[in-house]
Amino acid sequence: MNKKQGALMMKRFLMGSAGVAALALAATELSASVVTPPDTGDSDHAALVLAKEKAKQARKPMGSRGGPLTLGEVRGGQLQRGQESYTLEAEAGQHVQIALSSDDFDTVLRITGPGGFSAENDDGPDGTLNSLIDTRLPADGTYRVTVSSYQNSGSGSYRLATMDPANPVPAGVQARSIGMGQALTGVLAQSDPTRLTGESVDYYRFAGRQGQRITFDVESDRIDTYLTLYMPDGRTEENDDRRGLEDTNSSLSITLPTDGTYTIGASSFAYGESGEYTVRVSEAPAGVRTVRPSSGNAQVYALSVGVANYERISPLNRTDEDAERVTYALRQAGVLAPESVTLTDREATRANFRAALADLASQVGPDDTLLIFFSGHGEKVENMTTERDGSAETIELFDDALFDYELAEMMEGVDARTLLVIDACFAGGFDQVIDQKDERMGIFSSDADTLSLVAQGEKSGGYISHIFLEALEGGADMNGDGAVEAGELSEFMRREFYRMVLAEPLETDAEDFRDHEVPSFQHIVIDRGGDGMPFQQVLMNFGSAEPARLARRN
């Protein structure tokens, strides 16, 4: 068990035949769970336990039976089975974070609102049975926040916390100002305001400029620090341990995405920690890699290519439609840059591909994503000196092949955040395009030595194309915040692929550089270049481009 697992309170439940959850509570030395004294007659022990429980309850907010809720507010309540509801007034586009926790039951959190909007969470990302919703609200109006238990089977006390990350400092709390090169000392105490998850926190404000490379540090000999940076537009970046478990200080190096006031939250990893710490702001040293957040206006500059009606090799089914559907899905999601290009069949020549890629690469902005999508034939060519194994992989355009090393050469001068999606035989061979630079991600339909199959039924030309389309239609926005992160897309593509082939794996053939074929299975390949494309890197923001601005069709 690692440090974080040891610090979290773990609740286990066993589902019976009637689906009723029986909850058991376990606590570590860092958690503050309710302890029932043993029936030993030891009055001193019982008094100590009672005092601890009273102290815990005293730290909880006053109970509530529902009613109006204000962002930044923390409520405590007592659930008597069923559910309790709160109303929240909010504006269109407002970023909202809501956390529901309980030591007594398995929580379920839901928010509903205008236009049929609905978001729900059972178990949050922290490995507990607590709930967290992180989303952007679609319209002005009144929203209903509902607190309940899993299958309405639990009851007990709960904590409900809300936040607008663009304005994280609660009303009545004063944030200290800190400047470049400064180091300020603070003391974390139980009387401080709390994070969404309940830990004490102090706030600092820093006036930043777009493009600055800044390192934020929170250091302490007394506590395991936790650093959160709230950006002017509501995005957040976090760091727990600077160098893993051996260094519990926190550090975040970031290229600031915009001018404005940044808020630093100095906190602890575990609930109940207190003590002295230091906050420091400095220029990031040369050579240090910085986080480069995507703005809320990140668009997708797409080169979407599909070839089905080949003349020089055997035709395929619907692979040209794959490209058209990807373009349509991006447009409907409101992320498609108007400069985007779709090439199908006779239009998908080497010359058109090269010209379109050069054009898009010259126009994509630092917050945007360059998407290269291909669905069609791929080939493995032996007796090549370009790679160590003596072979090279291709995507087969309408008039000729495009080799993996040729695409890598075309991409040498491209610094844009890049997503490469290839649904073709031997697609994994294009991993060298991803590995040559940071902030590139590849999704490939098969390994470099394995054939890819044509999808059965009316899905699409290829299986990966079908799943990628579902991702663009909203499936990859797994936390419902209106943005698709690299990690979300990775997990969605893997999960849906293996869900699809779990009952019936895709039996195909593998072929090595000697043209030797053996029976094999098709597997999806996700390549983020190690951590070259960070898990939390935003690739696209839904609604960032006007849907009426249509991409041209060559």
Secondary structure as UniProt FT lines:
FT   HELIX           3..7
FT   STRAND          11..15
FT   TURN            17..18
FT   STRAND          21..25
FT   TURN            29..30
FT   HELIX           43..59
FT   STRAND          63..64
FT   STRAND          67..69
FT   TURN            71..72
FT   STRAND          74..79
FT   STRAND          83..90
FT   TURN            92..93
FT   STRAND          95..101
FT   STRAND          107..113
FT   HELIX           114..116
FT   STRAND          117..121
FT   TURN            125..126
FT   STRAND          131..136
FT   STRAND          141..149
FT   HELIX           150..152
FT   STRAND          156..163
FT   TURN            165..166
FT   TURN            171..172
FT   STRAND          176..177
FT   TURN            180..181
FT   STRAND          183..188
FT   TURN            190..191
FT   TURN            196..197
FT   STRAND          200..208
FT   TURN            210..211
FT   STRAND          213..219
FT   STRAND          225..230
FT   TURN            232..233
FT   STRAND          236..239
FT   TURN            242..243
FT   HELIX           244..246
FT   STRAND          250..255
FT   STRAND          260..268
FT   TURN            271..272
FT   STRAND          275..283
FT   TURN            286..287
FT   TURN            296..297
FT   STRAND          300..306
FT   HELIX           319..332
FT   TURN            333..334
FT   TURN            338..339
FT   STRAND          341..344
FT   HELIX           345..347
FT   HELIX           350..363
FT   TURN            366..367
FT   STRAND          369..375
FT   STRAND          378..382
FT   TURN            388..389
FT   STRAND          391..396
FT   STRAND          401..403
FT   HELIX           404..410
FT   TURN            411..413
FT   STRAND          417..423
FT   TURN            425..426
FT   HELIX           427..430
FT   HELIX           431..435
FT   STRAND          440..444
FT   TURN            448..449
FT   TURN            457..458
FT   HELIX           463..470
FT   HELIX           471..475
FT   TURN            478..479
FT   STRAND          483..485
FT   HELIX           486..501
FT   STRAND          507..511
FT   TURN            513..514
FT   STRAND          517..521
FT   STRAND          525..527
FT   TURN            529..532
FT   TURN            535..536
FT   STRAND          538..541
FT   TURN            542..543
FT   TURN            547..548
FT   STRAND          552..553
//
